[in-house]
Amino acid sequence: MNKVNVRTDAALHLDGVHRCFKQGRETLDVLQGANLEVRVGEIVALVGPSGAGKSTLLHIAGLLERPDAGEVMVGGEGTAKLSDDRRTELRRSHLGFVYQYHHLLPEFSAIENVILPQMIAGKTRKAAAERAMELLTKMGLAKRAEHRPGQLSGGEQQRVAICRALANKPRLLLADEPTGNLDPHTSEGVFDELLRLVRDQGLAALIATHNPDLARRMDRTITLQEGTLVEVAR
């Protein structure tokens, strides 16, 4: 592969990414030479119909699966030939994930859910607790920090999940329909908090959404068309 020119402020760079899946005797080409650059401080909306490949793209960008061809660069480091251990290190240090469902650990409190990934990354419990409370406070959850997920509303649970995703100070946040399970009113509030916190932390973000109103509030919008990424005019 030729040398890829990547901006120094690029948190994520995809170059010619291909991904296909076998369905019986047929091959489904989901990504066919996808190119994308997401810069630090930029929030990008990823839109498109169900089945277009948004989740596949996020999984590849998040180093959760490998492309069949092409390069994925995270924080300026090419990942195509990296070992699984190094890819895990990059996910832990550079990436944060928010999903449609919060996936909080039910036996732990809100603050413990935000502390745990930091301790796994090597932080002391004291430092992790300070960072966790800082984030929970910014999300308006200081008084709910000791509550377990089952004692929180859906919006509060998703706010905790956002705090957890940002706990290790990632350079890039990847979110897959982060408010898709919430009612419209709660969704608006959680999304407001998500955008505010991402901008406050100075991150890059790639957020998949079906909601055009939410997409318009981000810096730019891209969509998947026949396996390639296309900028959506505003």
Backbone as CSV, one residue per row, in Angstrom:
resi,resn,N_x,N_y,N_z,CA_x,CA_y,CA_z,C_x,C_y,C_z
1,MET,0.852,-1.194,0.000,0.000,0.000,0.000,0.887,1.242,0.000
2,ASN,0.476,2.265,-0.761,1.219,3.502,-0.785,1.140,4.204,0.562
3,LYS,2.129,5.066,0.817,2.136,5.815,2.065,0.912,6.717,2.129
4,VAL,0.258,6.743,3.265,-0.947,7.536,3.456,-0.577,8.848,4.130
5,ASN,-1.037,9.972,3.543,-0.813,11.269,4.161,-1.935,11.544,5.140
6,VAL,-1.598,11.664,6.411,-2.595,11.839,7.459,-2.309,13.130,8.210
7,ARG,-3.332,13.921,8.410,-3.178,15.155,9.175,-2.745,14.835,10.601
8,THR,-1.956,15.725,11.173,-1.478,15.495,12.529,-2.602,15.563,13.551
9,ASP,-3.727,16.229,13.201,-4.845,16.322,14.138,-5.938,15.297,13.841
10,ALA,-5.608,14.281,13.035,-6.592,13.249,12.704,-6.631,12.195,13.811
11,ALA,-7.773,12.086,14.479,-7.936,11.048,15.496,-8.220,9.703,14.838
12,LEU,-8.873,9.763,13.666,-9.223,8.543,12.923,-9.021,8.799,11.443
13,HIS,-8.400,7.832,10.767,-8.219,7.920,9.313,-8.471,6.541,8.713
14,LEU,-9.452,6.463,7.821,-9.720,5.238,7.080,-9.280,5.441,5.641
15,ASP,-8.527,4.495,5.127,-8.030,4.601,3.756,-8.350,3.323,2.987
16,GLY,-9.303,3.438,2.043,-9.635,2.306,1.168,-10.107,1.073,1.906
17,VAL,-10.975,1.241,2.893,-11.402,0.117,3.728,-12.473,-0.710,3.026
18,HIS,-12.241,-2.014,2.964,-13.191,-2.971,2.386,-13.616,-3.968,3.459
19,ARG,-14.890,-4.346,3.412,-15.389,-5.397,4.312,-16.555,-6.093,3.642
20,CYS,-16.462,-7.410,3.572,-17.538,-8.192,2.974,-17.900,-9.350,3.891
21,PHE,-19.113,-9.883,3.702,-19.601,-10.997,4.501,-20.182,-12.053,3.569
22,LYS,-19.996,-13.293,3.931,-20.552,-14.396,3.161,-21.958,-14.717,3.661
23,GLN,-22.899,-14.805,2.768,-24.267,-15.222,3.078,-24.620,-16.383,2.161
24,GLY,-24.369,-17.590,2.674,-24.546,-18.763,1.825,-23.535,-18.736,0.695
25,ARG,-24.032,-18.772,-0.528,-23.147,-18.725,-1.694,-22.891,-17.304,-2.172
26,GLU,-23.547,-16.339,-1.560,-23.405,-14.951,-1.983,-22.430,-14.190,-1.087
27,THR,-21.830,-13.167,-1.655,-20.938,-12.276,-0.922,-21.579,-10.903,-0.843
28,LEU,-21.706,-10.393,0.377,-22.293,-9.074,0.583,-21.162,-8.085,0.842
29,ASP,-20.976,-7.157,-0.095,-19.934,-6.138,0.033,-20.501,-4.945,0.795
30,VAL,-20.133,-4.840,2.069,-20.677,-3.768,2.920,-19.872,-2.486,2.756
31,LEU,-18.552,-2.591,2.806,-17.678,-1.437,2.604,-16.795,-1.704,1.392
32,GLN,-16.748,-0.735,0.480,-16.005,-0.915,-0.758,-15.102,0.289,-1.009
33,GLY,-14.039,0.352,-0.257,-13.103,1.458,-0.426,-13.510,2.697,0.344
34,ALA,-13.965,2.518,1.577,-14.402,3.653,2.395,-13.206,4.477,2.864
35,ASN,-13.327,5.796,2.698,-12.294,6.734,3.144,-12.920,7.746,4.095
36,LEU,-12.201,8.057,5.174,-12.745,8.991,6.155,-11.622,9.523,7.035
37,GLU,-11.748,10.802,7.383,-10.852,11.396,8.361,-11.692,12.194,9.349
38,VAL,-11.496,11.912,10.637,-12.181,12.645,11.695,-11.108,13.308,12.549
39,ARG,-11.189,14.633,12.630,-10.154,15.407,13.311,-10.501,15.660,14.776
40,VAL,-9.485,15.894,15.569,-9.676,16.239,16.973,-10.520,17.510,17.065
41,GLY,-11.534,17.483,17.917,-12.424,18.617,18.068,-13.598,18.624,17.118
42,GLU,-13.713,17.605,16.281,-14.770,17.539,15.271,-15.783,16.448,15.629
43,ILE,-17.066,16.761,15.470,-18.131,15.783,15.701,-18.809,15.500,14.371
44,VAL,-18.740,14.246,13.937,-19.241,13.842,12.628,-20.432,12.908,12.794
45,ALA,-21.510,13.199,12.091,-22.696,12.343,12.089,-22.576,11.312,10.973
46,LEU,-22.897,10.070,11.293,-22.932,8.976,10.316,-24.384,8.551,10.168
47,VAL,-24.962,8.769,8.996,-26.367,8.466,8.775,-26.506,7.438,7.652
48,GLY,-27.715,6.892,7.540,-27.980,5.901,6.512,-29.006,4.908,6.998
49,PRO,-29.664,4.205,6.079,-30.697,3.242,6.472,-30.112,2.046,7.200
50,SER,-30.955,1.333,7.942,-30.534,0.107,8.607,-30.002,-0.878,7.569
51,GLY,-28.912,-1.525,7.890,-28.322,-2.489,6.968,-27.324,-1.897,5.997
52,ALA,-27.127,-0.571,6.058,-26.192,0.061,5.131,-24.742,-0.190,5.498
53,GLY,-24.494,-0.539,6.766,-23.129,-0.833,7.185,-22.571,0.120,8.223
54,LYS,-23.436,0.929,8.848,-22.949,1.900,9.844,-22.271,1.198,11.022
55,SER,-22.911,0.169,11.564,-22.328,-0.535,12.706,-21.027,-1.230,12.327
56,THR,-20.975,-1.793,11.128,-19.742,-2.423,10.654,-18.621,-1.402,10.578
57,LEU,-18.934,-0.225,10.040,-17.930,0.832,9.952,-17.426,1.224,11.339
58,LEU,-18.339,1.377,12.302,-17.939,1.742,13.661,-17.100,0.644,14.309
59,HIS,-17.458,-0.621,14.064,-16.682,-1.726,14.626,-15.255,-1.736,14.074
60,ILE,-15.121,-1.444,12.801,-13.792,-1.409,12.185,-13.009,-0.200,12.681
61,ALA,-13.668,0.953,12.751,-13.012,2.160,13.256,-12.583,1.983,14.708
62,GLY,-13.371,1.210,15.462,-13.064,0.960,16.868,-12.171,-0.230,17.109
63,LEU,-11.629,-0.816,16.038,-10.701,-1.946,16.137,-11.334,-3.174,16.783
64,LEU,-12.656,-3.277,16.650,-13.353,-4.455,17.162,-13.377,-5.576,16.127
65,GLU,-13.214,-5.215,14.873,-13.026,-6.213,13.820,-12.088,-5.640,12.770
66,ARG,-11.474,-6.519,12.009,-10.494,-6.090,11.012,-11.143,-5.976,9.632
67,PRO,-10.726,-4.998,8.836,-11.219,-4.930,7.458,-10.575,-6.019,6.605
68,ASP,-11.201,-6.320,5.491,-10.608,-7.279,4.560,-9.446,-6.650,3.797
69,ALA,-9.506,-5.336,3.609,-8.429,-4.598,2.948,-8.524,-3.146,3.385
70,GLY,-7.417,-2.408,3.194,-7.398,-1.005,3.582,-6.725,-0.803,4.928
71,GLU,-6.574,0.445,5.286,-5.875,0.805,6.515,-6.778,1.625,7.433
72,VAL,-6.678,1.334,8.720,-7.356,2.091,9.766,-6.276,2.667,10.658
73,MET,-6.201,3.995,10.703,-5.196,4.655,11.527,-5.892,5.327,12.704
74,VAL,-5.425,5.022,13.905,-5.981,5.584,15.135,-4.879,6.359,15.833
75,GLY,-5.099,7.652,16.027,-4.077,8.482,16.650,-2.777,8.488,15.873
76,GLY,-2.875,8.367,14.533,-1.703,8.391,13.677,-0.988,7.069,13.521
77,GLU,-1.482,6.019,14.170,-0.841,4.704,14.100,-1.639,3.751,13.223
78,GLY,-0.987,3.189,12.226,-1.627,2.202,11.374,-1.890,0.924,12.146
79,THR,-3.037,0.307,11.894,-3.437,-0.852,12.711,-3.541,-2.153,11.919
80,ALA,-3.363,-2.087,10.609,-3.607,-3.262,9.775,-2.772,-4.471,10.192
81,LYS,-1.535,-4.234,10.599,-0.623,-5.338,10.915,-0.358,-5.481,12.411
82,LEU,-1.128,-4.771,13.220,-0.888,-4.822,14.661,-1.374,-6.138,15.258
83,SER,-0.736,-6.536,16.342,-1.189,-7.710,17.078,-2.497,-7.391,17.789
84,ASP,-3.206,-8.433,18.202,-4.452,-8.237,18.946,-4.194,-7.506,20.258
85,ASP,-3.051,-7.787,20.898,-2.731,-7.123,22.162,-2.556,-5.623,21.968
86,ARG,-1.858,-5.225,20.900,-1.645,-3.802,20.647,-2.963,-3.118,20.272
87,ARG,-3.809,-3.813,19.518,-5.113,-3.245,19.175,-5.946,-3.023,20.446
88,THR,-5.853,-3.963,21.382,-6.560,-3.799,22.656,-6.031,-2.588,23.414
89,GLU,-4.719,-2.401,23.400,-4.119,-1.238,24.071,-4.618,0.061,23.457
90,LEU,-4.704,0.099,22.133,-5.183,1.304,21.459,-6.653,1.578,21.789
91,ARG,-7.456,0.523,21.819,-8.862,0.715,22.193,-8.969,1.297,23.596
92,ARG,-8.135,0.814,24.484,-8.197,1.234,25.883,-7.719,2.673,26.051
93,SER,-6.695,3.071,25.286,-6.074,4.381,25.499,-6.605,5.477,24.588
94,HIS,-7.115,5.118,23.404,-7.491,6.131,22.423,-8.982,6.201,22.119
95,LEU,-9.740,5.149,22.457,-11.117,5.062,21.993,-12.110,4.950,23.137
96,GLY,-13.264,5.565,22.941,-14.380,5.417,23.856,-15.601,4.992,23.061
97,PHE,-16.445,4.139,23.651,-17.592,3.580,22.939,-18.886,3.854,23.709
98,VAL,-19.922,4.273,22.973,-21.264,4.390,23.539,-22.208,3.657,22.592
99,TYR,-23.026,2.764,23.158,-23.943,1.973,22.350,-25.387,2.403,22.603
100,GLN,-26.301,1.845,21.814,-27.716,2.176,21.958,-28.232,1.766,23.328
101,TYR,-27.758,0.631,23.833,-28.107,0.188,25.181,-26.907,0.437,26.075
102,HIS,-27.144,0.824,27.314,-26.056,1.311,28.167,-25.043,0.245,28.574
103,HIS,-25.438,-1.015,28.712,-24.522,-2.102,29.088,-23.772,-1.826,30.393
104,LEU,-24.419,-1.162,31.340,-23.800,-0.958,32.650,-23.822,-2.256,33.453
105,LEU,-22.869,-2.416,34.349,-22.833,-3.596,35.209,-23.836,-3.388,36.346
106,PRO,-24.884,-4.207,36.418,-25.990,-3.926,37.339,-25.632,-4.021,38.814
107,GLU,-24.593,-4.787,39.157,-24.242,-4.977,40.565,-23.365,-3.853,41.115
108,PHE,-22.959,-2.920,40.249,-22.106,-1.815,40.673,-22.855,-0.495,40.573
109,SER,-22.456,0.464,41.411,-23.070,1.786,41.379,-22.626,2.552,40.135
110,ALA,-23.254,3.708,39.919,-22.892,4.542,38.770,-21.409,4.902,38.803
111,ILE,-20.942,5.360,39.952,-19.541,5.770,40.022,-18.605,4.573,39.858
112,GLU,-18.987,3.418,40.369,-18.141,2.228,40.202,-18.073,1.805,38.739
113,ASN,-19.168,1.971,38.000,-19.153,1.652,36.573,-18.179,2.540,35.803
114,VAL,-17.973,3.767,36.282,-17.042,4.684,35.621,-15.618,4.490,36.142
115,ILE,-15.489,4.011,37.363,-14.171,3.748,37.947,-13.510,2.520,37.312
116,LEU,-14.282,1.462,37.087,-13.714,0.173,36.678,-12.833,0.230,35.434
117,PRO,-13.289,0.840,34.323,-12.409,0.846,33.143,-11.107,1.603,33.372
118,GLN,-11.124,2.561,34.278,-9.902,3.295,34.580,-8.917,2.431,35.361
119,MET,-9.441,1.652,36.295,-8.560,0.769,37.062,-7.992,-0.327,36.179
120,ILE,-8.792,-0.809,35.233,-8.288,-1.809,34.278,-7.136,-1.223,33.468
121,ALA,-7.226,0.092,33.198,-6.168,0.766,32.433,-4.967,1.133,33.292
122,GLY,-5.041,0.857,34.603,-3.874,1.061,35.449,-3.947,2.211,36.430
123,LYS,-5.061,2.942,36.486,-5.189,4.045,37.433,-5.423,3.527,38.841
124,THR,-5.022,4.323,39.819,-5.355,3.982,41.197,-6.844,4.235,41.410
125,ARG,-7.400,3.593,42.424,-8.831,3.791,42.684,-9.126,5.256,43.041
126,LYS,-8.235,5.897,43.770,-8.452,7.291,44.167,-8.524,8.197,42.934
127,ALA,-7.551,8.052,42.029,-7.537,8.878,40.823,-8.746,8.573,39.945
128,ALA,-9.095,7.283,39.858,-10.244,6.886,39.043,-11.548,7.445,39.613
129,ALA,-11.665,7.435,40.935,-12.874,7.954,41.567,-13.006,9.457,41.358
130,GLU,-11.882,10.170,41.398,-11.911,11.615,41.174,-12.354,11.929,39.751
131,ARG,-11.813,11.203,38.784,-12.195,11.403,37.380,-13.664,11.036,37.176
132,ALA,-14.098,9.946,37.777,-15.487,9.501,37.635,-16.454,10.546,38.185
133,MET,-16.156,11.073,39.348,-17.048,12.075,39.941,-17.046,13.370,39.140
134,GLU,-15.899,13.713,38.583,-15.824,14.902,37.721,-16.794,14.769,36.538
135,LEU,-16.756,13.607,35.891,-17.616,13.393,34.728,-19.091,13.305,35.123
136,LEU,-19.381,12.575,36.181,-20.762,12.442,36.622,-21.339,13.804,37.016
137,THR,-20.531,14.631,37.643,-20.983,15.970,38.015,-21.303,16.799,36.782
138,LYS,-20.445,16.711,35.766,-20.688,17.457,34.530,-21.963,16.994,33.828
139,MET,-22.334,15.746,34.053,-23.556,15.211,33.450,-24.759,15.339,34.383
140,GLY,-24.590,16.071,35.475,-25.697,16.306,36.393,-26.082,15.110,37.233
141,LEU,-25.122,14.206,37.486,-25.418,12.965,38.188,-24.696,12.830,39.522
142,ALA,-24.180,13.932,40.056,-23.417,13.856,41.304,-24.225,13.219,42.432
143,LYS,-25.509,13.553,42.507,-26.348,13.021,43.585,-26.810,11.590,43.327
144,ARG,-26.534,11.076,42.132,-26.945,9.719,41.771,-25.755,8.767,41.677
145,ALA,-24.572,9.250,42.078,-23.337,8.487,41.872,-23.339,7.140,42.573
146,GLU,-23.986,7.032,43.734,-23.971,5.782,44.492,-25.150,4.871,44.152
147,HIS,-25.998,5.283,43.227,-27.149,4.472,42.835,-26.728,3.416,41.810
148,ARG,-27.319,2.255,41.906,-27.078,1.216,40.902,-27.938,1.482,39.671
149,PRO,-27.573,0.890,38.521,-28.318,1.152,37.295,-29.825,0.936,37.411
150,GLY,-30.245,-0.093,38.149,-31.669,-0.374,38.293,-32.429,0.715,39.026
151,GLN,-31.710,1.608,39.710,-32.332,2.713,40.436,-32.313,4.006,39.627
152,LEU,-31.786,3.948,38.419,-31.673,5.123,37.558,-32.665,5.061,36.410
153,SER,-33.058,6.214,35.907,-33.918,6.267,34.722,-33.100,5.897,33.492
154,GLY,-33.786,5.681,32.372,-33.085,5.340,31.139,-32.110,6.422,30.709
155,GLY,-32.523,7.680,30.835,-31.635,8.775,30.481,-30.427,8.856,31.389
156,GLU,-30.650,8.616,32.678,-29.532,8.631,33.624,-28.566,7.488,33.344
157,GLN,-29.081,6.328,33.027,-28.219,5.188,32.705,-27.335,5.497,31.497
158,GLN,-27.933,6.118,30.490,-27.143,6.422,29.295,-26.120,7.517,29.567
159,ARG,-26.441,8.437,30.461,-25.459,9.451,30.859,-24.261,8.790,31.562
160,VAL,-24.534,7.810,32.400,-23.442,7.078,33.058,-22.596,6.359,32.006
161,ALA,-23.251,5.764,31.011,-22.514,5.066,29.947,-21.611,6.027,29.181
162,ILE,-22.071,7.254,28.982,-21.246,8.263,28.307,-20.038,8.610,29.178
163,CYS,-20.271,8.782,30.476,-19.156,9.047,31.396,-18.137,7.916,31.362
164,ARG,-18.631,6.689,31.358,-17.732,5.531,31.310,-16.892,5.560,30.030
165,ALA,-17.519,5.906,28.900,-16.809,5.934,27.623,-15.695,6.984,27.613
166,LEU,-15.893,8.057,28.376,-14.916,9.147,28.380,-13.946,9.077,29.553
167,ALA,-14.104,8.063,30.396,-13.340,7.993,31.638,-11.832,7.980,31.420
168,ASN,-11.367,7.259,30.409,-9.929,7.133,30.171,-9.385,8.196,29.223
169,LYS,-10.125,9.283,29.069,-9.714,10.417,28.227,-9.326,9.972,26.818
170,PRO,-10.255,9.320,26.112,-9.941,8.879,24.752,-9.767,10.065,23.816
171,ARG,-9.119,9.813,22.696,-8.983,10.857,21.677,-10.199,10.849,20.751
172,LEU,-10.869,9.691,20.660,-11.978,9.531,19.731,-13.125,8.806,20.415
173,LEU,-14.328,9.368,20.278,-15.536,8.719,20.772,-16.309,8.148,19.593
174,LEU,-16.694,6.878,19.695,-17.526,6.221,18.690,-18.861,5.886,19.342
175,ALA,-19.953,6.333,18.730,-21.271,6.130,19.330,-22.232,5.579,18.283
176,ASP,-22.925,4.506,18.633,-23.857,3.843,17.724,-25.286,4.042,18.241
177,GLU,-25.999,4.994,17.648,-27.370,5.327,18.078,-27.421,5.524,19.599
178,PRO,-26.627,6.451,20.146,-26.500,6.546,21.608,-27.775,6.932,22.344
179,THR,-28.761,7.501,21.636,-30.026,7.848,22.296,-31.201,7.105,21.665
180,GLY,-30.905,6.051,20.909,-31.945,5.343,20.166,-32.978,4.639,21.024
181,ASN,-32.619,4.315,22.275,-33.546,3.597,23.161,-34.366,4.531,24.050
182,LEU,-34.195,5.840,23.869,-34.844,6.798,24.757,-36.020,7.484,24.065
183,ASP,-36.967,7.957,24.876,-38.080,8.711,24.301,-37.546,10.043,23.770
184,PRO,-38.290,10.700,22.853,-37.777,11.907,22.191,-37.311,13.002,23.148
185,HIS,-38.077,13.260,24.198,-37.701,14.331,25.125,-36.402,13.989,25.854
186,THR,-36.312,12.769,26.377,-35.101,12.345,27.080,-33.915,12.292,26.125
187,SER,-34.177,11.838,24.898,-33.128,11.756,23.889,-32.488,13.112,23.643
188,GLU,-33.310,14.148,23.532,-32.790,15.495,23.298,-31.868,15.926,24.433
189,GLY,-32.308,15.686,25.668,-31.511,16.089,26.817,-30.185,15.361,26.893
190,VAL,-30.225,14.047,26.689,-28.991,13.258,26.753,-28.043,13.663,25.632
191,PHE,-28.611,13.913,24.456,-27.754,14.293,23.325,-27.121,15.660,23.563
192,ASP,-27.877,16.582,24.151,-27.307,17.887,24.518,-26.086,17.698,25.419
193,GLU,-26.242,16.838,26.431,-25.157,16.599,27.374,-23.968,15.922,26.702
194,LEU,-24.264,14.992,25.795,-23.193,14.299,25.075,-22.369,15.287,24.257
195,LEU,-23.044,16.124,23.465,-22.321,17.090,22.634,-21.521,18.063,23.492
196,ARG,-22.131,18.536,24.566,-21.447,19.495,25.431,-20.194,18.876,26.046
197,LEU,-20.311,17.644,26.517,-19.177,16.999,27.173,-18.076,16.672,26.174
198,VAL,-18.441,16.216,24.985,-17.443,15.921,23.948,-16.676,17.186,23.582
199,ARG,-17.397,18.286,23.408,-16.722,19.540,23.054,-15.879,20.043,24.226
200,ASP,-16.376,19.887,25.427,-15.648,20.310,26.615,-14.336,19.540,26.761
201,GLN,-14.360,18.255,26.399,-13.169,17.410,26.528,-12.238,17.537,25.317
202,GLY,-12.686,18.228,24.256,-11.861,18.423,23.073,-11.610,17.165,22.271
203,LEU,-12.624,16.291,22.184,-12.471,15.012,21.498,-12.885,15.097,20.034
204,ALA,-12.552,14.048,19.308,-13.179,13.764,18.024,-14.316,12.785,18.293
205,ALA,-15.362,12.842,17.484,-16.484,11.918,17.677,-17.095,11.544,16.339
206,LEU,-17.432,10.264,16.217,-18.170,9.745,15.068,-19.421,9.089,15.626
207,ILE,-20.600,9.668,15.311,-21.843,9.266,15.951,-22.854,8.834,14.898
208,ALA,-23.248,7.556,14.946,-24.269,7.040,14.044,-25.649,7.384,14.591
209,THR,-26.514,7.881,13.728,-27.867,8.225,14.154,-28.842,8.128,12.986
210,HIS,-30.100,7.802,13.323,-31.167,7.838,12.331,-31.915,9.166,12.375
211,ASN,-31.598,9.981,13.363,-32.344,11.205,13.605,-31.722,12.378,12.842
212,PRO,-32.391,12.893,11.802,-31.798,13.994,11.018,-31.624,15.274,11.820
213,ASP,-32.495,15.504,12.810,-32.359,16.706,13.634,-31.083,16.652,14.461
214,LEU,-30.767,15.470,15.004,-29.532,15.320,15.761,-28.320,15.450,14.838
215,ALA,-28.413,14.883,13.649,-27.293,14.941,12.700,-26.953,16.383,12.340
216,ARG,-27.973,17.216,12.177,-27.734,18.605,11.787,-27.023,19.410,12.874
217,ARG,-27.035,18.912,14.100,-26.390,19.629,15.203,-24.901,19.299,15.299
218,MET,-24.453,18.373,14.487,-23.033,18.026,14.472,-22.320,18.844,13.399
219,ASP,-20.999,18.736,13.337,-20.213,19.604,12.461,-20.386,19.272,10.987
220,ARG,-20.499,18.008,10.676,-20.768,17.585,9.304,-21.400,16.212,9.320
221,THR,-21.943,15.816,8.175,-22.669,14.546,8.078,-22.134,13.742,6.909
222,ILE,-21.937,12.455,7.148,-21.540,11.540,6.083,-22.547,10.399,6.031
223,THR,-22.628,9.757,4.867,-23.531,8.614,4.719,-22.856,7.538,3.893
224,LEU,-23.324,6.316,4.037,-22.804,5.192,3.259,-23.662,4.997,2.021
225,GLN,-23.027,5.033,0.864,-23.705,4.787,-0.398,-22.911,3.753,-1.186
226,GLU,-23.511,2.577,-1.349,-22.881,1.479,-2.090,-21.474,1.202,-1.568
227,GLY,-21.340,1.221,-0.240,-20.092,0.815,0.385,-19.032,1.897,0.515
228,THR,-19.337,3.108,0.039,-18.385,4.213,0.181,-19.006,5.327,1.017
229,LEU,-18.156,6.159,1.592,-18.624,7.261,2.423,-18.721,8.535,1.613
230,VAL,-19.882,9.190,1.741,-20.150,10.401,0.956,-20.574,11.513,1.911
231,GLU,-20.028,12.692,1.695,-20.409,13.863,2.487,-21.821,14.297,2.112
232,VAL,-22.646,14.608,3.114,-24.008,15.055,2.870,-24.026,16.582,2.867
233,ALA,-24.524,17.163,1.789,-24.609,18.628,1.688,-25.662,19.146,2.658
234,ARG,-25.420,20.315,3.225,-26.356,20.927,4.163,-26.931,22.193,3.568
